[in-house]
Amino acid sequence: MKSSLKFPGGMPRRLLAVDHTKIRVLREQAGLTPQELADRVGVTYRVVVYWEEGRYVPEARNVRRLADALGCVTADLTGTPSGTETLVDLRYAAGLTAEEVATRLRATAAGGDLFVDAHKIRSMERNRQVSGWNWRKPEYTGRLVQQLAAVYEVPVRMVMDAWMRTRPTDEPPRLPERERHEPPASAVESWENLNDRQRVYLGEILRDDRMTETEMWMRRQNQARVPPARQWRKLPFSLDAPTEVVGHTRLQQRLRSAGVHDQGAGATLHALERLGLIKVATDRVEVAGVGEVDRTLVEITRLGRACARAGLGEPVEPETPAHLLSEWLWGVLLRVAAAGPEGLHESELTGKSLFYLAVGYRPNRQAHASRGLIELRPRMAPGDTHVLEYRWHATALGQQHIAAYLHIYTDMYPTVAPSSQ
C-alpha cells in the first residue's frame, strides 16, 4: 500500500502512509473498541478493521481525525520522526486533501498568482516540476509558504523546512520582508512622561541588561553554564551593606558616573515600577566577611525596553525572520557543522537547544516539532558488531540551511562566525 518516489541522489522517499500495525496498538492503549474508534472518527466498523489489517490506508482527511480519536499526534501513526516532516506530512497532519488545500489557496493572492490546483499541490509534494513560470520565482513561492502555514495552522518555519526537505534542489522560497516600524506611540508617550532622572535610570538599566545578555552569549560560546533568562535578567542594583565593605554594583557605578546615584534611588526605582517599566525584587546573598545581606534586583520589562529605545532614538528591534534561528541556536548549529564528518560526541551538546534543532525532539508532546537541523548518528565498531558511541551531525537540511542563509546570519549576528565555532 506504500508508494515511493526518487529524490536527487537516488534516495527513496516513501509517500506518507499510516503504519497499520500501530492503529490497533494505539487503539488498545486508548481503551477503545473498533466500534468506538469508528464512531469517533466518523467511519464504519468495517473500515477500522480494514485499516488495522492494512487492507485500506486512511485518507488524508481521516488521519487527523484518527490521531485525535486515539489521543496521539499524526507522527505516531505515520512513523515520521519529529524534525523530518515534508510537505505531504504537514498536509496529512492538517487532515486536508490536495483538493481542499488548493481551494483554500486559490482564495488568496499568492494562490491566484500561481494558479494553484490539486495537481500542482501533488507535484509540489512529490518534488516534481510544477507548471507555471511564477513557480520558479522564490518571491512567489515565499508568499505561498506563508499561506500554507496559515492553511496547515503551523509556524512558517515548519513549512519552509518541509519545503526544503521536499524540494532540496529548488532555490529556497523568499519570504516577504517585514516592514520596519516606528516606535510604538505608547512607548514614546511613556518616555515623554518621565523626568530627566527617571530617563537616565531606565536607559542605564537597558544598557546593563544588554551587557549581561552579551556575557551570557559569550558563556554559551565557551560551553559554560548559563542560568535561565528569568534569573540573569534580574540585575543586581544594590546590597544592603556598607559600601566601604561591598562596594557598588555595576548599575550603581553607571548611575554614579551619570551623577544621579544618591539617596533618592529607591523612590526612582519604585516610580518606574509603578509605570510598568521595570520590576523590582529582593533576595539574600552571602557576602564574604559580612554574611547574608539583602540585595535589590531590577528587571526591565518589554514596555520599559520599548520606552528606553524610543527615548534614546534607537530603531525598533527587528524580529528574527520566521524561518531563521536565534543567535543562540545559530551558534549551536555552526558548532555542530564545524565538527565535520567526525561530529560531536553526544555529551558535548545538551540542554534546550536539542528540543529546537534535533531530529526526534520537540519541546513537549503537543508542541510543534524541532527544526531537524542536527541529528545523532551511531559510530559503529569495526565489522559493525555494535555501536561504540553516538555523535551529533548536521542533517542535509542543516547543511542546506547554512548554505542558503549564511550571508543573512553574518549580517544579523556578526560576532557568530563559522570559523569561531
C-alpha positions in Angstrom: 0.0 0.0 0.0 3.1 2.3 0.2 4.4 4.1 -2.9 7.7 5.9 -3.2 9.5 8.5 -5.3 13.1 9.2 -6.0 14.8 12.2 -4.6 18.1 13.6 -6.1 20.9 11.2 -5.3 18.6 8.2 -5.7 17.5 8.0 -2.1 13.9 6.7 -1.9 11.3 8.7 0.0 8.0 7.0 0.7 4.9 8.9 0.3 3.0 9.4 3.6 1.2 6.3 4.8 -0.2 5.2 8.1 1.6 2.2 9.7 -1.5 -0.1 10.1 0.2 -2.1 12.9 0.2 1.0 15.0 -3.5 1.6 14.8 -4.5 -1.4 16.8 -1.8 -0.8 19.4 -2.8 2.8 19.9 -6.5 1.9 20.0 -5.9 -0.7 22.7 -3.7 1.8 24.6 -6.6 4.3 24.5 -9.0 1.6 25.7 -11.3 1.7 22.7 -13.1 -1.0 20.8 -13.1 -0.9 17.0 -16.7 0.3 17.0 -15.9 3.1 19.5 -13.0 4.2 17.3 -15.1 4.1 14.2 -17.8 6.3 16.0 -15.2 8.9 17.0 -13.6 9.1 13.5 -16.9 9.0 11.7 -16.4 5.8 9.7 -17.8 2.3 9.8 -16.6 -0.6 12.0 -15.5 -2.4 8.8 -13.3 0.5 7.7 -11.5 0.5 11.1 -10.9 -3.3 10.8 -9.6 -2.9 7.3 -7.2 -0.1 8.5 -5.9 -2.3 11.2 -5.4 -5.2 8.8 -3.6 -3.0 6.3 -6.2 -3.6 3.5 -7.1 0.1 3.4 -4.9 3.2 4.1 -6.7 6.1 5.8 -7.1 9.1 3.6 -5.7 12.5 4.5 -9.0 13.8 5.9 -9.2 10.8 8.3 -5.6 10.7 9.5 -6.1 13.8 11.6 -9.4 12.5 13.0 -7.8 9.2 13.7 -5.0 10.8 15.7 -7.4 13.0 17.6 -9.6 10.0 18.4 -6.6 8.0 19.7 -5.2 10.9 21.6 -1.9 11.0 19.7 -0.2 13.1 17.0 -0.1 12.1 13.4 3.6 11.2 13.6 2.6 8.4 15.9 0.6 6.9 13.1 3.0 7.6 10.2 6.3 6.9 12.0 7.6 10.3 10.8 10.4 11.4 13.3 10.0 14.9 14.7 12.0 17.3 12.6 11.8 15.3 9.3 8.4 16.4 8.1 7.9 17.0 4.4 5.1 19.0 2.7 2.9 15.9 2.5 3.4 15.2 6.2 2.1 18.7 7.0 -1.0 18.3 4.8 -1.9 14.9 6.3 -1.3 16.3 9.9 -3.8 19.1 9.0 -6.3 16.4 7.8 -6.7 18.0 4.3 -6.9 16.6 0.8 -4.9 18.2 -2.0 -8.2 19.5 -3.4 -9.1 21.2 -0.1 -5.7 22.8 0.1 -5.9 24.1 -3.4 -9.4 25.5 -2.8 -8.2 27.5 0.2 -5.1 28.7 -1.6 -7.0 29.9 -4.6 -8.8 32.4 -2.3 -5.5 34.1 -1.6 -3.5 36.4 -3.8 -0.5 34.1 -3.6 -2.5 31.1 -4.7 -4.1 33.0 -7.5 -0.8 34.3 -8.9 0.4 30.7 -9.0 -2.9 29.3 -10.4 -2.9 26.6 -7.7 -4.8 23.4 -8.3 -4.8 19.9 -6.7 -2.4 18.6 -9.4 0.1 21.3 -8.6 -0.1 20.6 -4.9 0.7 16.9 -5.5 3.5 17.8 -7.9 4.9 20.2 -5.3 4.8 17.4 -2.7 6.5 14.9 -5.0 9.4 17.1 -5.9 8.2 17.3 -9.5 8.3 20.3 -11.7 5.2 22.5 -11.3 4.0 24.2 -14.4 3.9 27.9 -14.4 6.7 30.5 -14.7 6.0 32.0 -11.3 6.7 28.7 -9.5 10.4 29.3 -10.4 10.4 32.7 -8.6 11.4 32.5 -4.9 9.4 35.6 -4.1 6.2 33.9 -5.3 6.9 30.6 -3.5 7.8 32.5 -0.4 4.3 34.1 -0.3 2.9 30.6 -0.9 4.8 29.2 2.1 3.2 31.9 4.3 -0.3 30.9 3.0 0.4 27.2 3.5 1.4 27.9 7.1 -2.0 29.6 7.7 -3.9 26.7 6.0 -2.0 24.0 8.0 -2.0 26.1 11.2 1.7 25.6 11.8 4.6 28.1 12.1 6.0 29.4 8.8 9.4 27.9 9.7 7.8 24.4 9.6 6.6 24.9 6.1 9.9 26.4 5.0 11.8 23.5 6.4 9.4 21.0 4.9 9.7 22.7 1.5 13.5 22.5 1.6 13.4 18.8 2.6 10.9 18.0 -0.2 12.4 20.2 -2.9 16.2 20.3 -2.0 17.3 21.4 -5.5 14.9 24.4 -5.6 16.1 27.9 -4.7 14.6 28.4 -1.2 11.4 30.4 -1.1 12.0 34.0 -0.2 9.6 35.2 2.5 8.4 38.8 2.2 10.5 41.2 4.3 8.8 42.5 7.4 8.2 46.2 7.5 10.3 48.3 9.9 8.0 50.2 12.2 8.4 53.4 14.2 8.5 53.1 18.0 5.0 52.5 19.4 3.2 55.7 20.3 2.7 54.3 23.8 6.4 53.9 24.3 7.1 57.4 23.1 4.4 58.8 25.4 5.8 56.9 28.3 9.3 58.3 27.7 7.9 61.9 27.4 6.2 61.5 30.8 9.4 60.6 32.6 11.5 63.2 34.3 15.2 63.5 33.4 16.4 61.4 36.4 14.0 58.6 35.6 15.1 58.6 31.9 18.8 58.2 33.0 17.8 55.3 35.3 15.8 53.5 32.6 18.5 54.0 30.0 21.3 52.6 32.2 19.2 49.6 33.2 18.7 48.9 29.5 22.4 49.1 28.8 23.3 46.9 31.7 20.7 44.3 30.5 22.4 44.3 27.1 25.8 43.9 28.6 24.6 41.0 30.7 23.0 39.4 27.6 26.3 39.6 25.8 28.1 38.0 28.8 25.6 35.1 28.7 26.2 34.7 25.0 29.9 34.5 25.5 29.5 31.9 28.2 27.4 29.8 25.8 30.1 30.0 23.2 32.7 28.8 25.7 30.3 26.0 26.8 30.0 27.4 30.3 26.8 27.0 32.3 24.2 29.7 31.6 21.3 30.2 34.1 17.8 30.7 32.8 17.0 34.1 31.4 14.4 34.6 34.1 17.3 34.6 36.6 20.0 36.6 34.8 17.7 39.3 33.6 17.2 40.3 37.2 20.1 42.7 37.5 21.8 43.4 40.9 21.1 47.0 41.8 22.3 47.4 45.4 23.4 45.4 48.5 22.1 46.3 52.0 25.6 46.6 53.5 28.2 49.4 54.0 29.6 50.4 50.6 33.1 50.5 52.0 32.7 46.8 52.5 30.7 45.6 49.5 31.4 48.5 47.1 29.0 49.4 44.3 27.2 47.2 41.8 27.8 47.8 38.1 24.4 49.6 37.8 25.3 51.9 40.7 28.6 52.7 39.1 26.8 53.6 35.9 24.4 55.9 37.7 27.2 57.5 39.8 29.0 58.3 36.5 25.8 60.0 35.3 25.6 61.9 38.5 22.2 60.6 39.6 23.0 58.0 42.2 22.0 59.2 45.7 19.6 58.6 48.5 16.6 59.0 46.1 17.4 55.8 44.2 14.7 53.8 45.9 12.0 56.3 45.1 13.1 56.5 41.4 13.0 52.7 41.1 9.5 52.4 42.6 8.3 55.2 40.3 9.5 53.3 37.3 7.9 50.1 38.6 4.6 51.8 39.1 4.7 52.8 35.4 5.3 49.1 34.4 8.8 49.9 33.0 10.8 47.7 35.4 10.2 45.1 38.1 11.9 45.4 41.5 12.6 42.3 43.6 14.8 41.4 46.6 16.7 38.3 47.6 19.5 37.4 50.0 23.1 36.7 49.1 26.2 35.7 51.1 28.9 38.3 51.2 32.4 37.4 52.4 33.2 38.9 55.7 29.7 40.2 56.2 27.3 37.2 56.0 23.9 37.2 54.4 22.6 40.5 53.2 19.5 41.7 51.3 20.0 42.5 47.7 17.8 44.7 45.4 17.3 43.4 41.8 15.8 45.2 38.9 14.4 43.8 35.6 13.4 45.9 32.6 10.0 45.0 31.1 9.1 44.8 27.5 7.3 48.1 27.8 10.4 49.6 29.6 12.7 48.3 26.8 10.5 49.9 24.1 10.2 53.1 26.1 14.0 53.4 26.5 14.7 52.6 22.9 12.2 55.2 21.8 13.7 57.8 24.1 17.2 57.1 23.0 16.3 57.3 19.4 17.0 53.7 18.5 15.1 51.9 15.8 12.6 49.2 16.8 14.5 45.9 17.3 13.7 43.8 14.2 12.3 40.4 14.9 14.2 37.4 13.8 12.7 36.3 10.4 10.2 33.4 11.0 12.4 30.9 9.1 15.7 31.8 10.7 17.3 30.9 14.1 18.0 32.9 17.1 21.6 33.9 17.7 22.0 31.1 20.3 20.6 28.4 18.1 22.6 29.6 15.1 25.8 29.3 17.1 24.8 25.7 18.1 24.2 24.7 14.5 27.5 26.2 13.4 29.3 24.3 16.1 27.9 21.0 15.0 28.6 21.7 11.4 32.2 22.8 12.1 32.8 19.3 13.7 32.7 17.9 10.1 32.5 14.2 9.4 33.6 13.3 12.9 30.7 15.1 14.5 30.4 16.0 18.2 30.1 13.4 21.0 26.6 13.2 22.3 27.7 14.5 25.7 29.0 17.7 24.1 25.6 19.0 23.2 22.9 19.1 25.8 20.1 21.4 27.0 17.2 23.1 25.4 18.8 23.6 22.0 18.2 19.9 21.2 14.4 20.4 21.5 14.5 23.1 18.8 17.2 21.7 16.5 17.4 17.9 16.8 15.6 15.2 14.8 13.2 13.3 17.1 12.8 16.1 19.6 10.0 18.6 20.4 9.7 20.9 23.4 6.7 18.9 24.6 4.3 16.3 23.1 1.8 18.8 21.9 4.4 21.4 20.7 5.5 21.8 17.1 8.4 19.6 16.0 12.0 20.7 16.2 13.8 22.1 13.1 15.6 18.8 12.4 18.8 20.6 11.5 21.0 18.2 13.6 20.8 14.5 14.4 22.5 11.8 16.4 24.3 9.2 14.3 25.8 6.0 15.6 29.5 5.3 15.3 30.0 1.6 14.8 32.7 -0.7 15.9 34.8 -2.5 13.3 32.7 -5.0 11.5 29.5 -3.2 12.6 29.2 -5.5 15.5 27.9 -2.9 17.9 27.6 0.9 18.5 30.6 2.5 20.0 29.1 5.9 20.6 26.6 8.4 19.2 27.7 11.7 17.7 25.9 14.9 16.6 25.9 15.8 12.9 24.3 18.4 10.8 21.5 16.9 8.7 21.2 17.5 5.0 18.6 20.3 5.8 21.0 21.7 8.4 23.8 22.0 5.8 21.3 23.4 3.3 20.1 25.9 5.8 23.7 27.2 6.5 24.5 27.5 2.8 21.2 29.3 2.0 21.2 31.8 4.8 24.9 32.3 5.9 25.1 35.7 4.3 21.9 36.8 6.2 23.2 35.4 9.5 26.5 37.1 9.0 24.8 40.5 8.9 22.4 39.6 11.8 24.9 38.1 14.1 28.4 39.5 13.1 30.1 38.1 16.3 29.0 34.5 15.4 31.3 33.4 12.6 31.7 29.8 11.3 35.4 30.0 11.9 34.9 30.7 15.6 32.8 27.6 16.3 
